Amino acid sequence: MNFKPVLIGILIFVGIFISSSKASATHQIPDYLVIETDTFELFSNPLTAYFNFKNEKKINEHHIKSLHSACWRGYIATWQLENDSLFLIKIEGKNANNEAISYDLKKEFGNTKVYAEWFTGTLISPRGNRLQYHNMAYASVYEKEMQYHVWNGKVKKEVIKHNLSSDNKRLYPADKFLQDTITKTIEAQLNAQQINGDNDKTSSALLVIQFNKDGKIEDWAFASAQDEKSLLGQEITKIAEAEFPKLPALMKVDHMHYQSPRIEVMIRNKPNKQ
């Protein structure tokens, strides 16, 4: 745990950075993609190309402006893939009075189901469980993603990209799973009688755990010195030093936004009930 001053310094820096940059780097509500009876998130915005072609960000008489920090583009569009073609079927947003509306596609495009002939590019739609959350637009990492390569509204190629390499000898790398696994590993071995003594109050301690690029726990620390010095903290330290090296490495993830996990784990010790 000799890294603790460095890690705590990093945590302070990250907190300052996030506070100062969250206006420009915020998780965005996605568009949606309908395929047969299923609806998926879409980490692409084909309407951008339409607005660029039109040379104004406007639907009918409505100028489209940001809805809120989680939807800077100002609308949520629903698309449909049918017969290898991309169609726009809904655009939702707000009018000048800040009232929720569904834009009139027939008035704008001449049809209520619009063939997206203006769009050429790659549609990315995440699939499976989310492995890692990122507080920036469309950067969260999922088990896999569908990539639809589109030319003038026509799907020319579909690619399944597997971001996760499954391996039953390794740990599943989703943040929530890692938090649950480490919590159970430590709490199962806590000696409540030794920790609590005559104290009948529930105590807790927050751990910050950093994995390395090989998927092993590289460093860990208590979030506060008070937690570390407590009887609970001393017991956690013994367990962590014995058990963390035994944990398998994480399954490998191949994604441009994936980072070696840094997770926070809250360990709680409930007092003995007499």
N, C-alpha and C positions, 0 to 999 in steps of 0.2 A: 504493500500500500504506500510505498514511498512516492508515488505519483500524486498524492492527494492535493498538494498546493497547486500543481499544474492543472489538474482537472477542475478544481473549484474555480480557478482563474478563468478557465475556458467557459465554465457555466455562466459566470458573471458576464463575460464578453458576449456570449451567445444571447443572453437575455437582453443586453443593451442593443445588440445588432437587430434582434427580432423586433424590439419595440420601435426602433428607428426606421425599419424597412418594411414593416408589415403592410403599409399602404400600397407598396409596389410589388410585394411578393405574398400573395394571399391565395389559399386554396380556392379554386373557382368551381361554382356549380356548373356541371357540364351540360352540353346538349344531350339528346337521347336518340338512340337508334333502334327502330323496330324491325325485327326480322321474324316473319310469320307471327306467332303469338307471344314472342318474347321481346322484352324491352331492355336494352343495355345502355350503359353510360358511353358517351362518345367524347374522347379526348381530342377532338378536332372541331373546327368551326367553319364549315363550308360557306356560310353566309358572308364571311369576310371577303371572299373572292367576288361575291355578287356586289357588295357595297363598293369595292374597289372598281369594278367594271362600271357601276352606276355613277361613281364619283361623288357619292353622298351617302351618309348613313341615315337612311330614311325609308320608312315603309308607309305607303299611302301619304297622308299628311303629317305623320308622326316622325319627329326627329328622335332618334334612339340615343338615349344617354344612360350612363351607369345607373344600375338599380341599387347597388350597394357594393361594399368592398369585396364580397364573394361573387359578384357578377359585374365586373367592370365593363363587359361588352354591352350590357344593357338589355339583354333578351335571353330567352331559353328556347331553342329551336328543337323540334322533333322531326326526325328523318326516318325514311323507310327504304329498306333494300328489297327490291322485288324484281324478279327476272333479270338479275345482274344489273339493275339500274338504280340510281339514287334519286329519291323523291323527297321533297320538302312537304310536310303535311301539317305543320303547326308552328307558329311563332308567338310566344307569350312575352309580355313586357308590361310597361306602365305608360299611361298617357300623360299629358301635360299637367293634369290634376293629381298625379301620383296614384291613379286608380289602376288596378290590375286589368289588363285587357288581353284578348287574343286577336292578333292582327288579321285583317280581311285579306286572305291570300288571293281570292278571286279578283278583288279590286286592284291588287298590286301586280299579279302575274297573269290574270285571265283564267285561272283555274284554281280549284281548291286542293289539288294534288299536283305539285309542281316538279317537273323533271329538271334536275339540277345540271343542265347542260353547261353552265358557266364554270363548273368545278372540275379542276384537274389537280390531283394530288393524292396523298395517302390519308385514309381515315384510320384512326387508332381507337380500338374499343377494348377496354380491360376486361379480363375474365378471371374467374376464380376468386380466392380470398385475397384481401389486401395484406401484403407482407410488411410494408413500411409506409408510414404517412409522412408527407412533406407539405409544409405550409407554403406552397407556391403552385402556380397554375399547372395542373395536369402532370405533376411530378411524382405523385404517390405510386408505389410499386406493387403490382399484383402478380399472382402466380404465372399468368400468361396474358397475352393480348392478341387480338385479331387485327391484322393489317389488311385493309382493302385498298388496292391500288386502282385509282379511278382516272379515267380519261374522258373529259367532256360529259361527265355524269354516268359513264358506263364503267362497271367494274371489270377490269381486265385481268386482275390477279388477286387471289386471297392467300395470305400467309399466316400461319399460326406460329407465334414466337413464344417459346417456353422460357420464361425468365427464371423459373425454379428447377433445379436438378434434384429430383426426389431421391432420397437415399435413407433407408430405414435404419442405417447405422449412425445417422447424424440427427441433430436436433432441427425441428421445423423452425424456420427463422422469423416467423411473424412476431412483432413486438409483444402483442398481448399474450401469445403462447409462452414466450420467454419469461415475461413477468410472472405468469401463473406458475410455471415450472420452478423458477428460483424461489418464489414465495413458499410453495409447498415443500421444497427441499429443505429450507431453513426452518420453517415453522413446525415441521414434523419432528424436529430434533430439539426444539427448545425445552430446556428444563425449567418449567414454570415454577416449581417449588423453590428452586435455588434462586431464581430471579426475583420473585415477588416477595418472599419472606412475609413480613407483616403488612406489606403494602397491598391494599385491595383494589387498586386502580389499574385499568388497562394502560399499558405503555406501548409505544411504537417507535420505530426508527426507519428513516428513509435512506436507502442505498442508491448510489449512482454507479452503474456497471457499464464498462466499455469493452466491446469485443474487438478483436483485431481482424485483419484481412483474411486470416486463415480460419476464422469462425470460432476462435477460442477466447475465453475471458482474458483480456490483457491486463486490465486494472479495475479496481473498484474502490469506493470510499463511502464514508458516511456523509450525508449532506450537511451535518452539523457536528461540531466537536462535542457538544453536549450529548448527542446520541451515542457517539463513539465511547465516551467515558462512562456511560450508564452501565448498570449490571446487564441490561438487555444487550447493549452494544458489545460488551465483552463476550457474552455468550454467542452472539451472532458472528463475531470475529473468529472464534474457535471453529464454528461450524463451516463458515465460508472458506477458511484456509484449508480445511480438510476436504470439503465437498466440491468446490469450484473446479479444481484440477481434474476431477473425475468426470465432469460433464463432457459429453461428446461435442465435437465441432459442429458448427451449423451447416445445414445444407447450403450448397452454393447457389448464388443468385447472380444472374447476368443481366444487368440493366444499367443504363447510363446514369440514372439518378440514385441507384442503390448505394448506401453507405454502410460501413461497418456499424452495427447497431450500438446505440448508447441508450440504455433504458433506466428508468427509475423504478425501484421496487420498494413498496412499503411493507415492512415486517411488523406484525402486531402480536403482542403477547397478552393473552387474556388471563386474568388472575384466577387462582384456584378457587373453586366454589366449595365452601365447607358444608 
